[in-house]
Amino acid sequence: GEEIMRRAADGGFGLVISLEWIHGEPMEMLAKDYPDTNWVIMNQTRTGDNIASVVFGEHEGSFLAGALVAQVTTDTSIEGINADATIGVIGGFKAPGIDKFIVGYIQGAKAVNPDIEVKVAYADSFGDPAKGLQMANAMFDEGADIVYQVAGGTGIGIIEAAKARGHYAIGVDSDQDGMAPGNVLTSMVKRVDVAVDNIVTGYAADNFPGGEVIQFGLAENGVALSEMTHTKDKVPAAYIERVTSYKAQIIAGELEVWDVSSQGYPDFFK
C-alpha cells in the first residue's frame, strides 16, 4: 500500500486519493515526506496540512433505511412480510465504524415504531458469504423479514438468503438492488463519486481542503437510499414520503442522528 502511494508521489501526481482503509497510517507519514502532494483518505480521519479526510454520514443514510424498514415490516399486504415488528442487521465486525451504520438504522426504526425489535449480529468477517447466508437465515427463522447487510462480501450471502427465502435484504455502500431484484428492498449508497468530484473540482480551482475533515452526509448528497427500481411499486407511497420527510428534517438540523464515530454509544444500544 505504502509503495503504491510513494510511486504516485514520485511520479509527480499532485493529488493522490485512497479508499483503502490500511493506507491511512502510511499516508500520514508519506504526507510529511511529500509536502507538495495533496493527499486524500476516505472513511477515516488523518492529520496533516496536506491531507484531506473524507467521512460519510452512514448513520444518516442508515436512519432512512431503518425508517423505511420499520414501516414495511408489519405490512402483510407486501409479499414476503410477516406481522412481526422484527427486523435485523448483520455487521462485518463489532467496531465503531460498523456500529455507526447499525445505531443509525436502529434509531430510524425506533422513530417509526419505538417497540420494534432489532436483531443485531456480527459475522466477524467481511469475506464469508456462507456465514452471511447462515446468519440471515437464523434471523428469518426468528421472525425478521428484512435484514440490513453491513458486512461487505459476507453480505452477498445475506442477499442470497433473502432471495431464497422470499424475504428482504438491505444493500450497503453501492446500489446492490440488482443483486437479487425484488428481494433487496433498498440500498444505503455511499456516493464516493460525489465526494471525489467535489475534491477534484476544489483542487483544480486551487482550493484543496488540506488539514480538514470533510463530511458527506445527506445534505451533501454523500449518502442516499437507492432508487428502489425493483421494489418501489411494492411499497406504499406514504412510507416513502415519510422517509423523505425524515430526510428533510435531518438536512434542516431538526432531527439529529446519533453518530457513534464522534459521540460514542447511546443508551438505546448496549
C-alpha positions as CSV (number, residue, x, y, z in Angstrom):
1,G,0.0,0.0,0.0
2,E,2.7,2.5,1.0
3,E,4.7,1.5,-2.1
4,I,1.9,2.4,-4.5
5,M,1.3,5.7,-2.8
6,R,5.0,6.6,-2.8
7,R,5.2,5.7,-6.5
8,A,2.3,8.1,-7.2
9,A,4.0,10.9,-5.3
10,D,7.4,10.2,-7.0
11,G,5.6,10.2,-10.4
12,G,4.6,13.8,-9.8
13,F,0.9,13.4,-9.2
14,G,-0.3,16.4,-7.4
15,L,-3.4,14.7,-6.0
16,V,-3.4,11.2,-4.5
17,I,-6.8,9.7,-3.3
18,S,-7.1,6.4,-1.5
19,L,-10.2,4.5,-0.4
20,E,-8.1,1.7,1.1
21,W,-8.5,1.5,4.9
22,I,-4.9,0.3,5.5
23,H,-3.5,3.3,3.6
24,G,-4.4,5.7,6.4
25,E,-1.4,5.3,8.6
26,P,1.3,5.2,5.9
27,M,-0.4,8.2,4.2
28,E,0.1,10.2,7.4
29,M,3.9,9.5,7.2
30,L,4.2,9.9,3.5
31,A,2.4,13.3,3.6
32,K,5.3,14.6,5.6
33,D,7.9,13.4,3.0
34,Y,5.9,14.8,0.2
35,P,4.6,18.2,1.3
36,D,3.9,19.3,-2.2
37,T,1.5,16.4,-2.9
38,N,-2.1,16.7,-1.8
39,W,-3.4,13.6,-0.2
40,V,-7.0,12.4,0.4
41,I,-8.1,9.5,2.6
42,M,-11.7,8.2,2.6
43,N,-13.7,6.9,5.5
44,Q,-11.2,7.9,8.3
45,T,-9.6,10.9,9.8
46,R,-5.8,11.6,9.4
47,T,-3.9,14.6,10.4
48,G,-1.6,16.6,8.1
49,D,-1.7,20.0,6.5
50,N,-1.8,18.4,3.0
51,I,-4.2,15.6,3.9
52,A,-8.0,15.9,3.4
53,S,-10.0,13.4,5.3
54,V,-13.4,12.4,3.8
55,V,-16.1,10.9,6.0
56,F,-19.6,9.9,5.1
57,G,-22.8,10.2,7.0
58,E,-23.5,6.5,7.1
59,H,-25.5,7.0,10.2
60,E,-27.9,9.4,8.4
61,G,-28.4,7.1,5.4
62,S,-28.9,4.2,7.7
63,F,-31.5,6.1,9.7
64,L,-33.6,6.4,6.5
65,A,-33.2,2.7,5.8
66,G,-34.4,1.9,9.3
67,A,-37.4,4.2,9.0
68,L,-38.4,2.6,5.7
69,V,-37.9,-1.0,7.1
70,A,-39.9,-0.3,10.3
71,Q,-42.9,0.7,8.2
72,V,-42.7,-2.2,5.8
73,T,-42.0,-5.0,8.3
74,T,-45.6,-5.1,9.7
75,D,-47.4,-4.6,6.3
76,T,-48.5,-8.1,5.5
77,S,-50.1,-6.9,2.2
78,I,-46.5,-6.8,0.9
79,E,-45.3,-10.2,-0.3
80,G,-42.7,-11.9,2.0
81,I,-43.6,-9.8,5.0
82,N,-45.0,-11.2,8.3
83,A,-46.9,-9.3,11.0
84,D,-43.9,-9.3,13.5
85,A,-42.3,-5.9,14.2
86,T,-38.9,-7.6,14.0
87,I,-36.0,-6.6,11.7
88,G,-32.3,-7.5,11.6
89,V,-28.9,-6.1,10.8
90,I,-25.6,-8.0,10.4
91,G,-22.3,-6.2,10.7
92,G,-18.9,-7.5,9.5
93,F,-17.2,-6.8,12.8
94,K,-18.1,-5.1,16.1
95,A,-16.4,-1.8,15.6
96,P,-17.4,1.9,15.8
97,G,-17.2,2.3,12.0
98,I,-19.8,-0.5,11.6
99,D,-21.9,0.4,14.6
100,K,-22.2,3.9,13.1
101,F,-24.5,2.3,10.4
102,I,-26.2,0.0,12.9
103,V,-27.1,2.6,15.5
104,G,-28.4,5.0,12.8
105,Y,-30.6,2.1,11.5
106,I,-32.0,1.3,14.9
107,Q,-32.7,5.0,15.6
108,G,-34.6,5.3,12.3
109,A,-36.6,2.2,13.0
110,K,-37.5,3.3,16.5
111,A,-38.5,6.7,15.3
112,V,-41.3,4.9,13.4
113,N,-42.0,2.2,16.0
114,P,-40.5,2.6,19.5
115,D,-41.4,-1.1,20.2
116,I,-39.7,-2.6,17.2
117,E,-37.3,-5.5,17.8
118,V,-34.0,-5.1,16.0
119,K,-31.8,-8.2,15.9
120,V,-28.1,-7.4,15.8
121,A,-25.3,-9.8,14.9
122,Y,-21.7,-9.7,13.7
123,A,-20.1,-12.1,11.2
124,D,-16.5,-11.4,12.3
125,S,-15.7,-11.4,8.6
126,F,-16.1,-9.2,5.5
127,G,-15.4,-12.2,3.2
128,D,-17.6,-15.1,4.2
129,P,-20.9,-15.2,2.2
130,A,-21.7,-18.7,3.6
131,K,-21.7,-17.3,7.1
132,G,-23.8,-14.3,6.0
133,L,-26.3,-16.7,4.5
134,Q,-26.5,-18.8,7.6
135,M,-26.8,-15.8,9.9
136,A,-29.5,-14.2,7.8
137,N,-31.5,-17.5,7.7
138,A,-31.3,-17.6,11.5
139,M,-32.8,-14.1,11.7
140,F,-35.5,-15.0,9.2
141,D,-36.3,-18.1,11.3
142,E,-36.7,-15.8,14.4
143,G,-39.3,-13.6,12.7
144,A,-37.3,-10.9,11.0
145,D,-38.3,-10.4,7.4
146,I,-35.8,-7.7,6.4
147,V,-32.0,-7.8,7.2
148,Y,-29.6,-4.9,6.6
149,Q,-26.2,-6.1,5.5
150,V,-23.2,-4.0,6.7
151,A,-20.7,-6.8,6.1
152,G,-19.0,-6.3,2.8
153,G,-18.6,-9.6,0.9
154,T,-20.2,-11.5,3.7
155,G,-23.4,-9.6,2.8
156,I,-23.6,-11.3,-0.6
157,G,-24.8,-14.4,1.4
158,I,-27.3,-12.2,3.3
159,I,-28.8,-11.1,-0.1
160,E,-28.8,-14.7,-1.3
161,A,-30.7,-15.8,1.8
162,A,-33.3,-13.1,1.2
163,K,-33.8,-14.2,-2.3
164,A,-34.0,-17.9,-1.4
165,R,-36.5,-17.3,1.5
166,G,-38.6,-14.7,-0.3
167,H,-37.8,-12.1,2.3
168,Y,-35.7,-8.9,2.0
169,A,-32.2,-7.6,2.4
170,I,-30.9,-4.0,2.5
171,G,-27.8,-3.4,0.5
172,V,-24.8,-1.3,1.6
173,D,-22.3,1.2,0.1
174,S,-23.1,0.7,-3.5
175,D,-26.5,0.1,-5.1
176,Q,-27.0,-3.6,-4.6
177,D,-30.7,-3.7,-5.6
178,G,-29.9,-5.6,-8.8
179,M,-28.1,-8.4,-7.0
180,A,-31.5,-10.0,-6.2
181,P,-34.1,-7.9,-8.0
182,G,-37.2,-7.6,-5.8
183,N,-35.6,-9.0,-2.7
184,V,-33.2,-6.2,-1.9
185,L,-35.7,-3.6,-0.6
186,T,-33.2,-0.7,-0.9
187,S,-29.5,0.0,-0.6
188,M,-27.8,2.6,1.6
189,V,-25.5,4.1,-1.0
190,K,-22.3,5.9,-0.2
191,R,-21.7,8.5,-3.0
192,V,-17.9,8.2,-3.3
193,D,-18.3,9.7,-6.8
194,V,-19.8,12.9,-5.3
195,A,-17.0,13.2,-2.8
196,V,-14.2,12.6,-5.4
197,D,-15.8,15.1,-7.8
198,N,-16.1,17.7,-5.0
199,I,-12.4,17.3,-4.0
200,V,-11.1,17.2,-7.6
201,T,-13.1,20.3,-8.5
202,G,-11.7,22.1,-5.5
203,Y,-8.2,21.0,-6.2
204,A,-8.5,22.2,-9.8
205,A,-9.6,25.6,-8.5
206,D,-6.6,25.8,-6.2
207,N,-8.9,25.2,-3.2
208,F,-7.7,21.9,-1.7
209,P,-9.1,21.3,1.8
210,G,-5.8,20.3,3.3
211,G,-5.9,19.6,7.1
212,E,-9.7,19.4,7.0
213,V,-12.2,16.7,7.7
214,I,-15.0,16.9,5.1
215,Q,-18.4,15.4,5.9
216,F,-20.6,14.0,3.2
217,G,-23.9,13.4,4.7
218,L,-27.5,13.6,3.4
219,A,-27.2,17.4,3.0
220,E,-24.1,17.0,0.7
221,N,-25.7,14.1,-1.2
222,G,-22.9,11.9,0.2
223,V,-25.3,9.2,1.3
224,A,-28.7,8.2,-0.1
225,L,-31.2,5.4,-0.4
226,S,-31.2,3.7,-3.8
227,E,-33.8,4.5,-6.4
228,M,-35.5,1.2,-5.5
229,T,-36.1,0.4,-9.1
230,H,-37.2,-3.2,-8.4
231,T,-39.2,-2.6,-5.2
232,K,-40.7,0.9,-5.4
233,D,-44.0,-0.5,-6.8
234,K,-44.3,-2.9,-3.8
235,V,-44.0,-0.2,-1.2
236,P,-46.9,2.2,-0.4
237,A,-46.0,5.8,-1.4
238,A,-46.9,7.0,2.1
239,Y,-43.9,5.1,3.5
240,I,-41.5,6.6,1.1
241,E,-43.0,10.1,1.8
242,R,-42.4,9.6,5.5
243,V,-38.7,8.7,4.8
244,T,-38.4,11.8,2.6
245,S,-39.8,13.9,5.4
246,Y,-37.2,12.5,7.9
247,K,-34.5,13.2,5.3
248,A,-35.7,16.9,5.1
249,Q,-35.7,17.1,8.9
250,I,-32.1,15.7,9.1
251,I,-30.9,18.1,6.5
252,A,-32.6,21.1,8.2
253,G,-30.9,20.1,11.5
254,E,-34.3,19.5,13.2
255,L,-33.5,15.8,13.7
256,E,-30.1,14.7,15.0
257,V,-28.9,11.2,14.1
258,W,-26.6,9.6,16.6
259,D,-23.0,9.3,15.3
260,V,-21.1,6.5,17.1
261,S,-17.8,7.7,15.5
262,S,-18.0,11.1,17.3
263,Q,-20.4,10.5,20.1
264,G,-19.7,7.0,21.4
265,Y,-22.5,4.7,22.2
266,P,-26.1,5.8,23.0
267,D,-28.2,4.3,25.8
268,F,-30.5,2.6,23.3
269,F,-27.7,0.4,22.0
270,K,-26.0,-1.8,24.6
